[in-house]
């Protein structure tokens, strides 16, 4: 469409903020586009629009979106030309684990404008209202996956993470597991020692959801990017059928009852098409992971004989097992044409949330405390002060030893997407003194961020 925007204004529509864009003359008719929050009555038209633009989601996936326990129709932003939907964006609010704290995050999903109405400012209006919706719901940052990187970068979004996974043959994994088992088998055994009973690995049952929740929660602390799941979100997730199998490892008999409890379940793995989406254990026995992998690989060979893929944070020991089995660990910014982008709405708010993590790094490096580090972000001065007990941020001055950078670079440092050393080498960070440079390298380190695929995987 070759028209230009003649006017754009903000109005109140049914108590909600809306943008009105008047399109100029074009090969199409002159029209007025309204960008506002969605209503339940928009659902059928939104589904048709998404099908036309993305060919997704399926009717099953779309129904699952509407059944999400946290979903509200107003979580969608729609652009309408008359009664026709020509643009859409959906905000999904979640809490993510970030070390030992939980951060409220807005995930931006399925944002698009109909091809014939692009380059009219409609996408910008959609994004602005989606960001405003995230802020109203308390989000500290926004996250999205998109191929349209340049559009979002112009709006202040930046690379917010990488995809980490490893690939190898299921037969090679089985071979390694059996070889390791033979090597670890003792030459002699004490007849007085009671032999450890083997684990039972089988397909899970729906009544065992509580065990999966318990294991996930045990593994949540200290992770960076894992979704905090409620009871309701677990039920929704498991009822979506976006996976093939859930395997459980049981320390005891296969048959468990509600009366006897499900504490005997010591590990689980969720798999789809040979892809291990999630594997959690309670670390009570060293054979939990090998036994789960053996069952997974055997089933993959029997059904499809495709490579096994493991999605897990960088540094997860399971990646070592995969590479020991002749596999490859991959660290990719782009997968399937999509890049993970993020936007920290107020970097100082995020800094205050995670300042104790910076304090812990300083103490672990044996830095003499108290210590101060000036921060000049887009020309505005602040001071980060670290003491043996706390860390605080003050405005208005930076001192002689300070770091200069943009807010977007500072956001990436806080999220652990890049290190201070990376930013220095890219000339995106300047240190006024050697002391500031050394302290920056200690405080701003790479973090094993990982967005688990299970929570938004399509059926």
TIBA-248969 format. One record per residue (C-alpha): z, x, y. Coordinates in steps of 0.001 Angstrom, whole numbers, padded with zeros to 6 digits. Layout:
N
+---------+---------+---------+
!       w !       u !       v !
+---------+---------+---------+
!       Z !       X !       Y !
...
+---------+---------+---------+
//
This chain:
459
+---------+---------+---------+
!       w !       u !       v !
+---------+---------+---------+
!  000000 !  000000 !  000000 !
! -001017 !  001499 !  003341 !
!  001161 ! -000522 !  005700 !
!  003944 !  000876 !  007838 !
!  007420 ! -000434 !  008540 !
!  007418 ! -002222 !  011869 !
!  011112 ! -003116 !  011912 !
!  014228 ! -002688 !  009854 !
!  017555 ! -004228 !  010664 !
!  020863 ! -005007 !  008989 !
!  022128 ! -008580 !  008759 !
!  024900 ! -010491 !  007021 !
!  023624 ! -012702 !  004220 !
!  026101 ! -015027 !  002479 !
!  028905 ! -012687 !  003492 !
!  027152 ! -009565 !  002171 !
!  025340 ! -006849 !  004065 !
!  021562 ! -006991 !  003705 !
!  018647 ! -004949 !  005035 !
!  015561 ! -006705 !  006352 !
!  012298 ! -004762 !  006385 !
!  009215 ! -006252 !  008026 !
!  006066 ! -004773 !  006538 !
!  003114 ! -004087 !  008800 !
! -000539 ! -005046 !  008302 !
! -002057 ! -003938 !  005016 !
! -004486 ! -004848 !  002311 !
! -001749 ! -007290 !  001293 !
! -000239 ! -009981 !  003444 !
!  002329 ! -009184 !  006097 !
!  005791 ! -009909 !  004741 !
!  009549 ! -009570 !  005136 !
!  011569 ! -007779 !  002462 !
!  015279 ! -008501 !  002081 !
!  017454 ! -005925 !  000311 !
!  020785 ! -007386 ! -000779 !
!  023220 ! -007753 ! -003678 !
!  022061 ! -009570 ! -006784 !
!  023120 ! -012958 ! -008094 !
!  023426 ! -014318 ! -011619 !
!  020335 ! -016428 ! -010973 !
!  018303 ! -013234 ! -010421 !
!  018797 ! -011987 ! -013995 !
!  015560 ! -013368 ! -015537 !
!  013419 ! -012088 ! -012630 !
!  015167 ! -008680 ! -012712 !
!  014424 ! -008352 ! -016427 !
!  010726 ! -009097 ! -015834 !
!  010619 ! -006561 ! -012996 !
!  012235 ! -003811 ! -015116 !
!  009846 ! -004526 ! -017962 !
!  006873 ! -004233 ! -015614 !
!  008043 ! -000941 ! -014075 !
!  009856 !  000875 ! -016921 !
!  008810 ! -001096 ! -020019 !
!  012568 ! -001031 ! -020593 !
!  015215 ! -002223 ! -021293 !
!  014579 ! -004334 ! -024352 !
!  015954 ! -007859 ! -024344 !
!  018787 ! -006596 ! -026584 !
!  019703 ! -003794 ! -024194 !
!  019489 ! -006077 ! -021180 !
!  021773 ! -008621 ! -022844 !
!  024201 ! -005762 ! -023580 !
!  024219 ! -004817 ! -019875 !
!  025218 ! -008353 ! -018959 !
!  027973 ! -008326 ! -021606 !
!  029528 ! -005089 ! -020314 !
!  033179 ! -006063 ! -019616 !
!  033032 ! -004340 ! -016216 !
!  029705 ! -005870 ! -015166 !
!  029267 ! -008221 ! -012215 !
!  025921 ! -009578 ! -010935 !
!  026686 ! -008046 ! -007529 !
!  026550 ! -004595 ! -009185 !
!  022775 ! -004923 ! -008751 !
!  020888 ! -004416 ! -005505 !
!  017553 ! -006240 ! -005273 !
!  014651 ! -006108 ! -002831 !
!  012889 ! -009461 ! -002459 !
!  009614 ! -010411 ! -000822 !
!  010083 ! -014149 ! -000662 !
!  011213 ! -015043 ! -004182 !
!  009506 ! -012019 ! -005764 !
!  011678 ! -009076 ! -006773 !
!  009938 ! -005843 ! -005765 !
!  012844 ! -003401 ! -006001 !
!  016061 ! -002950 ! -007976 !
!  019060 ! -000663 ! -008461 !
!  022168 ! -001094 ! -010625 !
!  025570 !  000513 ! -010064 !
!  027816 !  001084 ! -013060 !
!  031371 !  002089 ! -012167 !
!  033208 !  004320 ! -014625 !
!  036107 !  006772 ! -014603 !
!  035312 !  010235 ! -015925 !
!  037697 !  012897 ! -017148 !
!  037725 !  016034 ! -014997 !
!  040165 !  018493 ! -016537 !
!  043518 !  016751 ! -016348 !
!  042508 !  014177 ! -013714 !
!  040309 !  011091 ! -013809 !
!  037694 !  010527 ! -011123 !
!  036065 !  007167 ! -010233 !
!  032293 !  007587 ! -010447 !
!  029335 !  005343 ! -009652 !
!  026375 !  005717 ! -012028 !
!  023058 !  004695 ! -010465 !
!  020756 !  003101 ! -013038 !
!  017240 !  001646 ! -013167 !
!  016392 !  002160 ! -009517 !
!  012737 !  001513 ! -008700 !
!  010321 ! -000095 ! -006277 !
!  007147 ! -001855 ! -007386 !
!  004280 !  000678 ! -007097 !
!  002302 ! -001294 ! -004514 !
!  005328 ! -001448 ! -002172 !
!  006375 !  002203 ! -002243 !
!  006563 !  004463 !  000831 !
!  007772 !  001530 !  002932 !
!  011460 !  002505 !  003149 !
!  012457 ! -000021 !  000495 !
!  013720 !  002660 ! -001906 !
!  015810 !  004223 !  000872 !
!  017340 !  000843 !  001698 !
!  018126 !  000237 ! -001991 !
!  019777 !  003638 ! -002297 !
!  021835 !  003230 !  000877 !
!  023210 ! -000109 ! -000272 !
!  023872 !  001240 ! -003786 !
!  025824 !  004151 ! -002283 !
!  027742 !  001755 ! -000050 !
!  028600 ! -000356 ! -003097 !
!  029892 !  002761 ! -004885 !
!  032078 !  003656 ! -001887 !
!  033456 !  000110 ! -001646 !
!  034507 !  000358 ! -005292 !
!  036267 !  003683 ! -004733 !
!  033715 !  006145 ! -006154 !
!  034265 !  009802 ! -005274 !
!  030785 !  010733 ! -006458 !
!  027576 !  009206 ! -007726 !
!  025581 !  010331 ! -010767 !
!  022069 !  009465 ! -011928 !
!  019304 !  010657 ! -014232 !
!  015839 !  010627 ! -012683 !
!  012385 !  012269 ! -012636 !
!  012084 !  011567 ! -008865 !
!  014157 !  014568 ! -007822 !
!  012613 !  015192 ! -004384 !
!  013265 !  011618 ! -003170 !
!  016976 !  011807 ! -003932 !
!  017389 !  015360 ! -002652 !
!  016187 !  014163 !  000745 !
!  019056 !  011655 !  000633 !
!  021685 !  014343 ! -000044 !
!  021708 !  014322 ! -003850 !
!  021624 !  017640 ! -005744 !
!  021492 !  018915 ! -009319 !
!  024714 !  017746 ! -010915 !
!  024627 !  019187 ! -014410 !
!  022591 !  020260 ! -017394 !
!  021847 !  018917 ! -020857 !
!  023526 !  020947 ! -023626 !
!  022538 !  020542 ! -027252 !
!  021665 !  022497 ! -030375 !
!  019079 !  021882 ! -033101 !
!  018691 !  023046 ! -036675 !
!  017650 !  021952 ! -040166 !
!  020103 !  019785 ! -042152 !
!  019317 !  021851 ! -045249 !
!  020330 !  025058 ! -043458 !
!  023606 !  023464 ! -042369 !
!  024377 !  022432 ! -045957 !
!  023512 !  025903 ! -047212 !
!  025834 !  027531 ! -044655 !
!  028687 !  025114 ! -045415 !
!  028476 !  025756 ! -049161 !
!  028223 !  029511 ! -048704 !
!  031276 !  029464 ! -046418 !
!  033192 !  027373 ! -048951 !
!  032480 !  029904 ! -051722 !
!  033549 !  032822 ! -049524 !
!  036824 !  031131 ! -048578 !
!  037726 !  030149 ! -052143 !
!  040705 !  032276 ! -053271 !
!  040323 !  034384 ! -056378 !
!  043645 !  033207 ! -057751 !
!  045835 !  030198 ! -057029 !
!  049560 !  029671 ! -057318 !
!  050121 !  026968 ! -059943 !
!  053315 !  025964 ! -058105 !
!  051397 !  025118 ! -054933 !
!  050342 !  021507 ! -054715 !
!  046544 !  021479 ! -054225 !
!  045259 !  019872 ! -051030 !
!  043495 !  016624 ! -051759 !
!  039868 !  016452 ! -050567 !
!  038962 !  014292 ! -047610 !
!  037116 !  011027 ! -048096 !
!  034144 !  010552 ! -045768 !
!  032595 !  007095 ! -045560 !
!  031022 !  004584 ! -043172 !
!  033581 !  003089 ! -040785 !
!  034705 ! -000534 ! -040678 !
!  035098 ! -002545 ! -037490 !
!  038818 ! -003034 ! -038043 !
!  039175 !  000756 ! -037697 !
!  038236 !  000797 ! -034004 !
!  041813 !  001686 ! -033080 !
!  041521 !  004963 ! -035010 !
!  038349 !  005934 ! -033133 !
!  040042 !  005136 ! -029831 !
!  043062 !  007256 ! -030772 !
!  040955 !  010290 ! -031719 !
!  038785 !  009992 ! -028603 !
!  041840 !  009805 ! -026351 !
!  043391 !  012841 ! -028043 !
!  040247 !  014837 ! -027274 !
!  039750 !  013520 ! -023729 !
!  042226 !  015737 ! -021881 !
!  040649 !  018901 ! -020515 !
!  037050 !  017674 ! -020732 !
!  034684 !  017522 ! -017776 !
!  032423 !  014476 ! -017666 !
!  033634 !  012383 ! -020619 !
!  033869 !  008663 ! -019882 !
!  037359 !  007126 ! -019903 !
!  037032 !  004138 ! -022252 !
!  039219 !  001041 ! -022255 !
!  039807 ! -001196 ! -025280 !
!  037224 ! -003638 ! -023918 !
!  034627 ! -000940 ! -023266 !
!  035105 !  000414 ! -026810 !
!  034460 ! -003030 ! -028272 !
!  031358 ! -003427 ! -026096 !
!  030122 !  000056 ! -026994 !
!  030501 ! -000439 ! -030733 !
!  028920 ! -003900 ! -030666 !
!  025778 ! -002668 ! -028850 !
!  024344 ! -001080 ! -032027 !
!  022782 !  001783 ! -030048 !
!  023573 !  004124 ! -032961 !
!  022848 !  004179 ! -036695 !
!  026120 !  005118 ! -038320 !
!  029756 !  005874 ! -037623 !
!  031346 !  008119 ! -040240 !
!  035105 !  008504 ! -040641 !
!  037015 !  011270 ! -042411 !
!  040123 !  010027 ! -044201 !
!  043050 !  012117 ! -045335 !
!  043908 !  009877 ! -048255 !
!  042289 !  007075 ! -050263 !
!  039038 !  005554 ! -049019 !
!  040449 !  002056 ! -048886 !
!  042755 !  001525 ! -045928 !
!  044519 ! -001661 ! -044897 !
!  045818 ! -002948 ! -041589 !
!  049322 ! -002989 ! -043038 !
!  049186 !  000668 ! -044043 !
!  047699 !  001664 ! -040664 !
!  044769 !  003907 ! -039844 !
!  046581 !  007152 ! -039024 !
!  044937 !  008640 ! -042127 !
!  041585 !  008663 ! -040242 !
!  041480 !  012237 ! -038926 !
!  037914 !  012453 ! -037623 !
!  034762 !  010523 ! -036846 !
!  031107 !  011150 ! -036032 !
!  028583 !  008804 ! -034407 !
!  024956 !  009481 ! -035354 !
!  021474 !  008183 ! -034504 !
!  018219 !  009524 ! -036030 !
!  019884 !  012780 ! -037005 !
!  021399 !  013177 ! -033546 !
!  025168 !  013682 ! -033531 !
!  026142 !  011799 ! -030394 !
!  029875 !  012317 ! -030723 !
!  032183 !  014102 ! -033170 !
!  035961 !  014024 ! -032728 !
!  038815 !  015229 ! -034958 !
!  042578 !  015607 ! -034712 !
!  042407 !  019262 ! -035901 !
!  044964 !  018552 ! -038638 !
!  042738 !  020105 ! -041322 !
!  040046 !  022793 ! -041199 !
!  037724 !  020859 ! -043517 !
!  037258 !  017762 ! -041311 !
!  034167 !  019007 ! -039463 !
!  032488 !  020576 ! -042552 !
!  033021 !  017419 ! -044605 !
!  031653 !  015173 ! -041858 !
!  028637 !  017452 ! -041396 !
!  027958 !  017565 ! -045122 !
!  027828 !  013757 ! -045318 !
!  025677 !  013502 ! -042162 !
!  023187 !  016138 ! -043332 !
!  022932 !  014638 ! -046827 !
!  022142 !  011215 ! -045368 !
!  019612 !  012666 ! -042897 !
!  017758 !  014461 ! -045716 !
!  017765 !  011351 ! -047886 !
!  016533 !  008980 ! -045156 !
!  014324 !  010887 ! -042695 !
!  014647 !  014631 ! -043209 !
!  014510 !  015318 ! -039453 !
!  016285 !  018174 ! -037609 !
!  019938 !  017615 ! -036787 !
!  020743 !  017639 ! -033075 !
!  024250 !  018095 ! -031727 !
!  025121 !  016899 ! -028208 !
!  028341 !  018562 ! -027065 !
!  029730 !  020531 ! -024093 !
!  028711 !  024147 ! -023713 !
!  031267 !  026318 ! -025485 !
!  031981 !  023764 ! -028212 !
!  032510 !  025701 ! -031497 !
!  030117 !  023324 ! -033249 !
!  027226 !  024924 ! -031351 !
!  028158 !  028249 ! -032996 !
!  027999 !  026604 ! -036406 !
!  024545 !  025228 ! -035599 !
!  023227 !  028612 ! -034465 !
!  024815 !  030329 ! -037488 !
!  022743 !  027902 ! -039563 !
!  019560 !  029264 ! -038008 !
!  019502 !  026798 ! -035137 !
!  019026 !  027130 ! -031402 !
!  021386 !  026278 ! -028555 !
!  019545 !  024775 ! -025591 !
!  020634 !  024514 ! -021978 !
!  018147 !  022393 ! -020062 !
!  018039 !  021039 ! -016514 !
!  015129 !  018741 ! -017401 !
!  015055 !  016709 ! -020637 !
!  012575 !  013911 ! -021186 !
!  011366 !  014435 ! -017629 !
!  014797 !  013552 ! -016212 !
!  017258 !  015622 ! -014177 !
!  020967 !  014872 ! -013728 !
!  021691 !  014514 ! -010013 !
!  024986 !  013911 ! -008244 !
!  026261 !  013211 ! -004765 !
!  029832 !  013844 ! -003669 !
!  030394 !  011317 ! -000902 !
!  033229 !  013303 !  000707 !
!  033712 !  016856 ! -000646 !
!  037149 !  017113 !  000985 !
!  038333 !  014045 ! -000931 !
!  037178 !  015656 ! -004173 !
!  038821 !  018946 ! -003166 !
!  042145 !  017173 ! -002660 !
!  041831 !  015553 ! -006099 !
!  041227 !  018834 ! -007939 !
!  042981 !  021371 ! -005688 !
!  045635 !  021996 ! -008334 !
!  042844 !  023249 ! -010648 !
!  041966 !  025866 ! -008019 !
!  045647 !  026738 ! -007753 !
!  045831 !  027203 ! -011535 !
!  042831 !  029567 ! -011463 !
!  044399 !  031600 ! -008678 !
!  047677 !  031955 ! -010571 !
!  045880 !  032813 ! -013817 !
!  044118 !  035663 ! -011969 !
!  047477 !  037047 ! -010732 !
!  046550 !  036597 ! -007068 !
!  049403 !  037191 ! -004645 !
!  050347 !  033774 ! -003297 !
!  050417 !  032254 ! -000756 !
!  046767 !  032897 !  000031 !
!  044390 !  031240 !  002481 !
!  040641 !  030798 !  002409 !
!  038654 !  029411 !  005307 !
!  035816 !  026974 !  004673 !
!  033005 !  026305 !  007133 !
!  031034 !  023317 !  005848 !
!  027956 !  022368 !  007848 !
!  029605 !  023982 !  010872 !
!  033025 !  022282 !  010529 !
!  036075 !  024454 !  009839 !
!  038838 !  023945 !  007275 !
!  041472 !  026048 !  005547 !
!  042428 !  025963 !  001877 !
!  045975 !  027269 !  001394 !
!  047223 !  028172 ! -002080 !
!  050941 !  028542 ! -002784 !
!  052868 !  029118 ! -006040 !
!  053516 !  025375 ! -006223 !
!  050614 !  023609 ! -004556 !
!  047358 !  023740 ! -002666 !
!  046518 !  021985 !  000585 !
!  043578 !  021569 !  002928 !
!  043858 !  021504 !  006734 !
!  041182 !  020875 !  009342 !
!  040272 !  022632 !  012534 !
!  040306 !  026354 !  011797 !
!  038975 !  028794 !  009236 !
!  040649 !  032118 !  010104 !
!  038931 !  035499 !  009753 !
!  038347 !  035312 !  006010 !
!  036128 !  032334 !  005287 !
!  033127 !  030978 !  003382 !
!  030139 !  029323 !  005068 !
!  027922 !  026838 !  003211 !
!  026514 !  023326 !  003271 !
!  028525 !  020385 !  001967 !
!  026039 !  019927 ! -000881 !
!  026566 !  023516 ! -002089 !
!  030336 !  023085 ! -001757 !
!  030063 !  019926 ! -003863 !
!  028276 !  021854 ! -006619 !
!  030977 !  024541 ! -006541 !
!  033744 !  021943 ! -006869 !
!  031966 !  020220 ! -009763 !
!  031453 !  023551 ! -011525 !
!  027678 !  023063 ! -011635 !
!  027239 !  026565 ! -010229 !
!  029550 !  029501 ! -009564 !
!  030332 !  031208 ! -006269 !
!  028451 !  034239 ! -007569 !
!  025362 !  032067 ! -008201 !
!  025549 !  030644 ! -004672 !
!  026002 !  034101 ! -003136 !
!  022975 !  035473 ! -004976 !
!  020890 !  032477 ! -003854 !
!  022002 !  033044 ! -000225 !
!  023465 !  029533 ! -000180 !
!  026980 !  030896 !  000417 !
!  028129 !  033509 !  002915 !
!  031500 !  035284 !  002868 !
!  032900 !  036740 !  006086 !
!  034965 !  039355 !  004220 !
!  035082 !  041034 !  000823 !
!  038437 !  039319 !  000216 !
!  036852 !  035895 !  000808 !
!  034043 !  036749 ! -001608 !
!  036442 !  037887 ! -004337 !
!  038657 !  034810 ! -003946 !
!  035608 !  032537 ! -004029 !
!  034476 !  034061 ! -007341 !
!  037911 !  033351 ! -008816 !
!  038218 !  029790 ! -007534 !
!  034692 !  028476 ! -008086 !
!  033697 !  028928 ! -011708 !
!  031234 !  027254 ! -014060 !
!  032723 !  024274 ! -015917 !
!  031625 !  022908 ! -019319 !
!  030458 !  019620 ! -017823 !
!  028948 !  017171 ! -020289 !
!  027928 !  013543 ! -019907 !
!  028202 !  012017 ! -023392 !
!  024960 !  010227 ! -024342 !
!  026609 !  007437 ! -026319 !
!  027823 !  005436 ! -023313 !
!  024351 !  004655 ! -021926 !
!  022130 !  005151 ! -024982 !
!  019556 !  002412 ! -025479 !
!  019432 !  000491 ! -028753 !
+---------+---------+---------+
//
